[in-house]
Amino acid sequence: MGLYRDEGVVLRTMRLGEADRIVTLATPEHGKVRAVAKGVRKTKSRIGSRLEPLGHVTMLCWSGRELDVVNQVEVVSSHRTLREDLDKLAPAMTMLEIVDQVAVERHPMPELFTMLIGALRTLSTSTSGLVLAAFCWRLLTIEGVAPVVGECARCGSNDPLVAFDAGEGGFLCRTCRRGQAVGPDTVALVRRIVGGDLRAVLAEGPHDVDLDVENLAIGAIERHLDRRLRTTILRP
């Protein structure tokens, strides 16, 4: 119990009473934090606009039994570029939803937080359509369930891989195939992302199979979470 300082990314907000708001943040040192921001819905509030989804902030909070209380907030980045571009806003909000689902309250998550900040920063400047997909694949790796991409996930053979099944844990050969059919370009691109060649992949700009790679990544994340992502349903 007591005061603490941390930085965070606002994942979502919810109204509370006539003037307050419950803010859910991802933080590196305190995990997922749910805190009350008092009076932020009043027109004279100085911090209301600082506590909007996607905002990267530093904050001073009072630790409570169920909900913490926000005392001070300073903006590091509002990610305005993402807010003003619907094509970028959609994947950004999907990232927030995913982190909201995997993060645990009061459990430090410095690696996940750093990855989220980096992904949002990259998304704001990149022309690649693979930022969200790369975020998903990397998150699965952090969670210890990275997809098998170098051989058949079921039999271990080195035969050509022609399908992907999240339940089996990765790509499958012709003998074991089930799930989503994939072409060699999709297999090659996922291998590069998972294998650590992400910077070069993003620098190349759009690929013909970007959407296929993203759909596979979203499917794998939904399998891991055991739920559908609301933000992907709402995407244009």
C-alpha positions as CSV (number, residue, x, y, z in Angstrom):
1,M,0.0,0.0,0.0
2,G,1.2,3.6,-0.7
3,L,2.3,5.8,-3.5
4,Y,4.2,4.5,-6.5
5,R,5.5,5.9,-9.8
6,D,5.4,4.0,-13.1
7,E,4.8,4.5,-16.7
8,G,2.0,2.9,-18.7
9,V,0.0,2.6,-21.8
10,V,-3.8,3.2,-21.4
11,L,-5.5,0.0,-22.6
12,R,-9.2,1.0,-22.0
13,T,-11.4,3.3,-19.9
14,M,-14.8,3.0,-18.3
15,R,-17.1,5.6,-16.8
16,L,-17.5,5.7,-13.0
17,G,-20.2,7.8,-11.5
18,E,-20.8,11.3,-12.8
19,A,-17.3,12.6,-13.1
20,D,-14.8,9.7,-12.6
21,R,-13.3,7.1,-14.8
22,I,-11.7,3.7,-14.3
23,V,-8.5,3.5,-16.4
24,T,-6.8,0.2,-17.2
25,L,-3.1,0.5,-18.0
26,A,-0.2,-1.8,-19.0
27,T,2.8,-0.9,-16.9
28,P,6.3,-2.5,-16.8
29,E,6.7,-2.7,-13.0
30,H,3.2,-3.2,-11.7
31,G,1.7,-5.2,-14.5
32,K,-1.9,-4.4,-15.4
33,V,-3.2,-1.6,-13.3
34,R,-6.8,-0.6,-12.8
35,A,-7.1,2.8,-11.3
36,V,-9.7,5.5,-10.6
37,A,-9.0,8.9,-12.2
38,K,-11.2,11.2,-10.2
39,G,-13.0,14.2,-11.8
40,V,-11.5,13.6,-15.2
41,R,-14.8,13.8,-17.0
42,K,-15.3,17.4,-15.8
43,T,-14.6,20.1,-18.4
44,K,-12.0,21.7,-16.2
45,S,-10.0,18.5,-15.6
46,R,-6.4,18.8,-16.5
47,I,-5.6,15.1,-16.9
48,G,-8.8,13.8,-18.6
49,S,-7.3,14.1,-22.1
50,R,-4.1,12.4,-21.0
51,L,-5.8,9.2,-20.0
52,E,-7.2,8.0,-23.3
53,P,-6.5,4.6,-24.9
54,L,-3.1,4.4,-26.7
55,G,-1.7,7.2,-24.5
56,H,1.8,6.5,-23.1
57,V,2.1,8.3,-19.8
58,T,4.1,8.5,-16.6
59,M,2.0,8.5,-13.5
60,L,1.9,8.8,-9.7
61,C,-0.7,6.5,-8.1
62,W,-2.0,5.5,-4.7
63,S,-2.2,1.8,-4.3
64,G,-5.6,0.5,-3.1
65,R,-7.1,-2.8,-2.2
66,E,-9.1,-3.3,-5.5
67,L,-8.6,-0.1,-7.5
68,D,-5.6,2.3,-7.3
69,V,-6.1,6.1,-7.6
70,V,-4.3,8.3,-10.1
71,N,-2.8,11.3,-8.5
72,Q,-0.6,12.8,-11.3
73,V,-0.2,12.1,-15.0
74,E,2.3,13.3,-17.6
75,V,2.1,12.4,-21.3
76,V,5.1,10.8,-22.9
77,S,3.3,10.2,-26.2
78,S,-0.4,10.5,-27.2
79,H,0.2,8.5,-30.4
80,R,-1.7,11.1,-32.3
81,T,-0.6,9.6,-35.6
82,L,-2.4,6.4,-34.8
83,R,-5.6,8.1,-33.6
84,E,-5.9,10.1,-36.8
85,D,-5.4,7.2,-39.2
86,L,-8.2,4.5,-39.2
87,D,-5.9,2.1,-41.0
88,K,-3.4,2.4,-38.2
89,L,-5.9,2.8,-35.4
90,A,-7.5,-0.6,-36.0
91,P,-4.3,-2.7,-35.5
92,A,-3.2,-0.5,-32.6
93,M,-6.5,-1.1,-30.8
94,T,-6.1,-4.8,-31.4
95,M,-2.7,-4.7,-29.8
96,L,-4.2,-3.1,-26.7
97,E,-6.9,-5.7,-26.5
98,I,-4.4,-8.5,-26.7
99,V,-2.2,-7.0,-24.0
100,D,-5.3,-6.5,-21.8
101,Q,-6.0,-10.2,-22.1
102,V,-2.6,-11.5,-21.4
103,A,-1.4,-9.1,-18.8
104,V,-1.8,-9.9,-15.1
105,E,-2.6,-7.3,-12.4
106,R,0.3,-6.4,-10.2
107,H,2.7,-8.8,-12.0
108,P,5.7,-6.9,-13.6
109,M,5.9,-7.3,-17.4
110,P,8.8,-5.2,-18.6
111,E,9.3,-7.3,-21.8
112,L,5.7,-7.2,-22.9
113,F,5.5,-3.4,-22.1
114,T,8.7,-2.7,-24.1
115,M,7.3,-4.7,-27.0
116,L,4.0,-2.9,-26.9
117,I,5.7,0.6,-26.9
118,G,8.0,-0.5,-29.8
119,A,5.1,-1.9,-31.8
120,L,3.0,1.3,-31.4
121,R,6.0,3.4,-32.4
122,T,6.7,1.3,-35.4
123,L,3.1,1.3,-36.5
124,S,3.0,5.1,-36.4
125,T,5.8,5.4,-39.0
126,S,5.9,2.1,-41.0
127,T,4.2,1.5,-44.3
128,S,4.3,-2.3,-43.7
129,G,1.1,-4.2,-43.2
130,L,2.8,-6.7,-40.9
131,V,3.3,-4.8,-37.7
132,L,0.3,-6.3,-36.0
133,A,1.2,-9.8,-37.2
134,A,4.7,-9.4,-36.0
135,F,3.4,-8.3,-32.6
136,C,1.2,-11.3,-32.4
137,W,4.0,-13.8,-33.3
138,R,6.4,-12.2,-30.9
139,L,3.9,-12.2,-28.1
140,L,3.3,-15.9,-28.6
141,T,7.0,-16.4,-28.3
142,I,7.1,-14.5,-25.0
143,E,4.2,-16.6,-23.8
144,G,6.2,-19.8,-24.6
145,V,3.9,-21.0,-27.4
146,A,5.9,-19.8,-30.5
147,P,4.6,-21.5,-33.7
148,V,6.6,-24.3,-35.2
149,V,7.7,-23.0,-38.6
150,G,10.8,-25.0,-39.6
151,E,9.2,-28.4,-39.9
152,C,5.8,-30.1,-39.6
153,A,4.4,-29.3,-36.2
154,R,2.8,-32.7,-36.0
155,C,5.2,-35.3,-37.5
156,G,8.4,-33.2,-37.6
157,S,9.1,-33.9,-41.2
158,N,11.0,-31.5,-43.5
159,D,8.5,-32.0,-46.4
160,P,6.9,-28.9,-47.9
161,L,4.6,-27.2,-45.5
162,V,1.2,-26.5,-46.9
163,A,-1.2,-25.7,-44.0
164,F,-1.3,-23.9,-40.7
165,D,-3.3,-25.1,-37.7
166,A,-3.1,-23.2,-34.4
167,G,-4.3,-26.3,-32.5
168,E,-1.3,-28.3,-33.8
169,G,1.0,-25.4,-33.0
170,G,2.3,-24.4,-36.4
171,F,2.7,-25.4,-40.1
172,L,1.9,-28.9,-41.3
173,C,3.0,-31.0,-44.2
174,R,0.8,-32.6,-46.9
175,T,0.4,-35.8,-44.9
176,C,-0.7,-34.0,-41.7
177,R,-2.4,-31.0,-43.2
178,R,-5.5,-29.5,-41.6
179,G,-6.6,-26.0,-40.8
180,Q,-5.8,-23.2,-43.1
181,A,-4.0,-23.9,-46.5
182,V,-1.0,-21.7,-47.0
183,G,1.4,-21.1,-49.9
184,P,5.2,-21.1,-49.8
185,D,5.4,-17.3,-49.7
186,T,3.3,-17.2,-46.5
187,V,5.5,-19.9,-44.9
188,A,8.7,-18.1,-45.8
189,L,7.4,-14.7,-44.5
190,V,6.3,-16.2,-41.1
191,R,9.6,-17.9,-40.8
192,R,11.5,-14.7,-41.3
193,I,9.4,-12.9,-38.7
194,V,9.6,-15.6,-36.1
195,G,13.3,-16.2,-36.9
196,G,14.4,-12.7,-36.1
197,D,14.5,-11.0,-39.5
198,L,11.6,-8.6,-38.6
199,R,13.4,-5.3,-39.2
200,A,14.3,-6.3,-42.8
201,V,10.7,-7.6,-43.4
202,L,9.1,-4.3,-42.2
203,A,11.6,-2.3,-44.3
204,E,10.5,-4.0,-47.5
205,G,7.0,-2.5,-47.4
206,P,3.9,-4.4,-48.4
207,H,4.0,-8.1,-49.5
208,D,1.4,-9.9,-51.5
209,V,0.7,-12.3,-48.6
210,D,0.6,-9.7,-45.7
211,L,-3.1,-10.2,-45.1
212,D,-2.7,-14.0,-45.0
213,V,0.2,-13.7,-42.5
214,E,-1.9,-11.4,-40.3
215,N,-4.9,-13.7,-40.4
216,L,-2.8,-16.6,-39.3
217,A,-1.3,-14.6,-36.5
218,I,-4.7,-13.4,-35.2
219,G,-6.1,-16.9,-35.4
220,A,-3.1,-18.2,-33.3
221,I,-3.6,-15.4,-30.8
222,E,-7.3,-16.1,-30.5
223,R,-6.5,-19.8,-30.0
224,H,-4.1,-18.9,-27.2
225,L,-6.6,-16.6,-25.5
226,D,-9.5,-19.0,-26.1
227,R,-11.7,-16.1,-27.2
228,R,-12.4,-13.9,-30.2
229,L,-10.9,-10.5,-30.4
230,R,-13.6,-7.8,-30.5
231,T,-11.4,-5.2,-32.2
232,T,-10.7,-7.5,-35.2
233,I,-14.4,-7.9,-35.8
234,L,-14.8,-4.1,-35.9
235,R,-11.9,-3.5,-38.3
236,P,-12.7,-2.0,-41.7
